[in-house]
């Protein structure tokens, strides 16, 4: 089981959060930064840090990269499908 606690929010620019109760990860915190582009797009920079045991320390980077990429892709897809009319 996992859960996050929101630590910072700047509308349309930034969302930061930390782990609230995951026994496998310690001191987990992450930031999602959104930057508009000149072509009406958005660059998503999503990154975080955590501590864990040696075994999960070997597995988690690959797992989290794939998992977080899927979440970023989903966010981008949602944004594209729900663009405001111009």
C-alpha positions as CSV (number, residue, x, y, z in Angstrom):
1,X,0.0,0.0,0.0
2,X,1.2,3.5,-0.8
3,X,0.0,7.0,-0.5
4,X,1.3,10.5,-1.1
5,X,1.0,13.8,0.7
6,X,0.9,17.0,-1.3
7,X,3.6,19.4,-0.2
8,X,3.5,22.2,-2.9
9,X,1.3,23.3,-5.7
10,X,1.5,26.1,-8.2
11,X,-1.4,26.0,-10.6
12,X,-0.4,24.8,-14.1
13,X,3.3,24.9,-13.1
14,X,4.3,22.6,-10.2
15,X,3.1,19.7,-8.0
16,X,5.3,18.4,-5.3
17,X,4.6,15.4,-3.0
18,X,6.1,13.0,-0.5
19,X,5.4,9.5,0.6
20,X,2.8,9.2,3.4
21,X,3.0,5.5,4.2
22,X,5.1,3.2,2.1
23,X,7.2,0.8,4.1
24,X,9.4,-0.1,1.2
25,X,10.5,3.5,0.4
26,X,11.9,6.0,2.9
27,X,12.3,9.8,2.5
28,X,10.5,9.7,-0.9
29,X,9.7,13.1,-2.4
30,X,9.0,14.1,-5.9
31,X,8.2,17.1,-8.1
32,X,6.3,17.5,-11.3
33,X,7.3,20.7,-13.2
34,X,5.3,21.8,-16.2
35,X,6.8,24.3,-18.6
36,X,4.9,25.7,-21.6
37,X,6.5,25.6,-25.0
38,X,6.3,28.1,-27.8
39,X,4.2,25.7,-29.8
40,X,1.4,25.5,-27.2
41,X,2.8,22.2,-25.8
42,X,4.1,21.4,-22.4
43,X,7.4,19.9,-21.2
44,X,6.8,17.6,-18.2
45,X,9.8,17.2,-15.8
46,X,8.9,14.5,-13.2
47,X,11.6,13.4,-10.8
48,X,12.0,12.2,-7.2
49,X,14.4,10.7,-4.7
50,X,14.0,7.9,-2.1
51,X,15.9,5.5,0.1
52,X,15.3,1.8,0.3
53,X,17.0,-1.5,1.1
54,X,19.8,-2.9,-1.1
55,X,17.5,-5.4,-3.0
56,X,14.8,-2.9,-3.8
57,X,17.6,-0.4,-4.6
58,X,18.6,-2.7,-7.5
59,X,15.0,-3.2,-8.8
60,X,13.2,0.1,-8.1
61,X,15.0,2.4,-10.6
62,X,14.0,0.3,-13.6
63,X,10.5,-0.3,-12.2
64,X,9.9,3.3,-11.3
65,X,11.2,4.6,-14.6
66,X,8.8,2.5,-16.6
67,X,5.9,3.2,-14.2
68,X,6.5,7.0,-14.0
69,X,6.9,7.1,-17.8
70,X,3.5,5.5,-18.2
71,X,2.0,8.0,-15.8
72,X,3.6,11.0,-17.7
73,X,2.4,9.6,-21.0
74,X,-1.1,9.3,-19.6
75,X,-1.0,12.8,-18.3
76,X,0.2,14.1,-21.8
77,X,-2.5,12.0,-23.5
78,X,-5.2,13.5,-21.2
79,X,-3.9,17.0,-21.7
80,X,-4.0,16.5,-25.5
81,X,-7.5,15.1,-25.4
82,X,-8.8,17.9,-23.2
83,X,-7.2,20.9,-24.8
84,X,-9.3,24.1,-24.4
85,X,-11.0,25.3,-27.6
86,X,-9.2,28.2,-29.2
